Amino acid sequence: MAPFASLAANRIAHGVVMYLLMCLAYSIVFNGVADNALRARVDEEVGMALKSAGNLSPADYDRLRDGLRAAKIREFRLDEPLASRVLLRALDVASFRFGRSQTVTSASGDRQVLSIVLEALPNTLALFGTEAILVMLLGGAVGVLAARRQGGLLDRVASVLPMVFNGLPTWWVGMLALMLLAYVIPLFPSGGVHANPTPAGLAGAVDYLYHMALPLLTLVSLNLWNPAWLVRNLVGDTWERDFVRFARAKGLSERRVAFHVVAAIRPAAATMALLGLLQSLAGNILVEGIFGWPGLGGLYFAAVQQYDVPVLMGVLSLQTAINLAGLVALDLAYDWLDPRIRLGGSA
Amino acid sequence: MNAFLASRSARVGLVILALIGLLALFGPLVVPFPGAVTRWRDISYWEDNPAGAPPAWVSGPWNHWAFPPTGRAKSSAPLVREGTAGRLETWDFRLAGGAPSAGTPSAGTPTLAPSAAATAAGGSTSRPRDVVLRVPGGEGRAFLLVREGGPDSPGRELYRSDVDLVSGGSLRLDLPSVSAAELTATMYLTSGQPEPGPPTVLTVGRSEGLLGTDADKRDVFTGLVLGIRWALLLGVVVSFLTVVSGLLLGTFAACYGGFLGALTNRVYEFFSMMPLLPFLVAVSAIHKPSLWSFAGLALLFFWTRTFKTVYARALQIKSEGHIEAAVLVGAGRWWRVTRHVLPELLPYAFAMMAMSVPGIIIAEAGVSLLGLGDTTTVTWGQMLHDAFVQGAVINGMWWWVLPPGLSIATMGLSFALVGRGLDRVVNPRSSRR
């Protein structure tokens, strides 16, 4: 197990370095707007402090204003040289100290970006987690069925659809689904996570699922076909391999034989599933924006519209962190699921 | 080439692509509103169209021609009466699509719902329609009176006022809805002015062209055809550049190695691990890009897709027998790369170029959907942005939402088909059926 542990440590460290580099890149690209946002905040906060200061003589007023401004500028580190501003901001972003938002607030009116972001995260995880599970199950089922009857109707459908759907923007299908199934035929809610007022208890959970149904339906019906085609090919290949023939020759039941096949294709299938999940997570801005789903993507959509830089940076770095964590996990899972490529050969 | 053409899907892809290419080149000649090339965002260019109207073919006997197209009214020669102080011209317009008026037109208040008798008679005359009157040219003022009905059977008055004529342009009057089949416009012109041209009357339709109009009265079909060129240009240029850079960098990293090779690999990792769309969106939101700076950004990310394949393949080729033989006969590294490795990789590159186009078009459409596209052009993503923002989804305006997405899908599919056809030729083992 030791080689695996050191391998894991290595991969994770690599991921962390990548994450820091990306945060640095964001900090460089968005340095100008972030500076402007902070300067605007300096003026705003100084103005507010002066308003509450009461009546002052002009000289006192000027002195107070200059003092306050200097203090704020120091607080926001706007007096530092460019390079250190960029570096410090990259570190802040990397460590999730996003500061306060400009316009977007959390449900409770909080303007801490971190709490806004953390409020949105569960919705994204719920939607895309469910999607990933459904895609894996349905995609696996379709793939196996297609492989069992190669050349059959399902097989032909499964061979064409990935290519068709590859050129199809998911969010556009979402728009169509929304138009048709939420407005023309009002079967599903048109957005949000809950009806207003929110039902309590179990009814609330059902309501949440009901609101999730349409985005979920769109995502699953589109994303199902790539994994299905992969599974179909893998199963088709594997079914002809010697160890499967041998298992069958041993007199194992078809069910047991199928387990052999599943074990053999597990690493590739897991890779595909996780990569698919990461991909749809990266596209969640548009999908959540269209469906009004208040997850990270929906928040990003709102932050872009309102030009809220701290929120933008916060969501971006969180998305990056999730993406990198997923890729590292993928790497490790691959090693773990497929003993043949485990380094050190301890298995 | 023959093997490529032998596959049916590749042929289909090529045919669609050829059609798309023709439309991109000759689009301005076939669209009903060629001026849109430069005036897509110019409201005055579109002012005569109905807003948010469905396609013309929606209208038919099945709904009693409920969605008539925009029509120009025909006018008989004017009745002219010269006076001492000026001249009185009376124009009689037959509204397009209307049955010839029989007797006195209804002079009462216009009914909102079409009367059953009129629709049964085959005329849409009693259906209230928006009417626009235009007086081109002229200078100074004129008196204008517009009534329903013919000159001998005056009906409801629609307009009565002095108007300022617009020299070099035209005076445009939105009249109240009309249910009659005939209009009479009377103009009193004082002598000595440069005279205005003959007035025209337009019945604003409830449907427009092949694919209807958007909420800003723009013709969807025109936008669709004009969008082809940008999608095609962006897709082809960016995919060409990304594949070429991916090919060169991948070959370089595989064949030269060393510090620079390792560095290239790290850079690859960096860009391939960064979430593409959020970054594109953030940069576009802050720096308001043109189509070309978007192309540059896309280039920064999309080369990684080719790089990975090329790198792996180049490593393989490098250790094959014929390369070692080349080493033995004294071929230098430059020779080996340019004469052996790159030629073997080129076919892959063509397949990858075709296959990377859809992703680029979708990425541009996605950024445009957020309203962050280049505002000097019309792209499909921007049409969908307008549609989403202006309530096409809520109001079920399918003619505005469906066509741009279908175009993206069709173009993506045709490139994918061609790419797959190429891939089968260069990589026979990958064809499974």
Interface residues (C-beta under 8 A of the other chain):
Chain A: M18 L21 M22 A25 Y26 V29 F30 G32 V33 G151 S159 M163 V164 N166 G167 L168 P169 W171 W172 V173 M175 L176 L178 M179 Y183 V184 S190 N233 G236 L281 A282 G283 I285 L286 G289 I290 Y300 F301 V304 Q305 Y307 V309 L312 V315 L316 Q319 T320 N323 L324 L327
Chain B: E269 F270 M273 M274 P275 L276 L277 P278 F279 V281 A282 V283 A285 I286 P358 I361 I362 A365 G366 L369 L370 G371 L372 L384 A387 F388 A392 V393 I394 N395 G396 W398 V401 L402 P404 G405 I408 A409 T410 M411 G412 L413 F415 A416 L417 R420 R432 R433
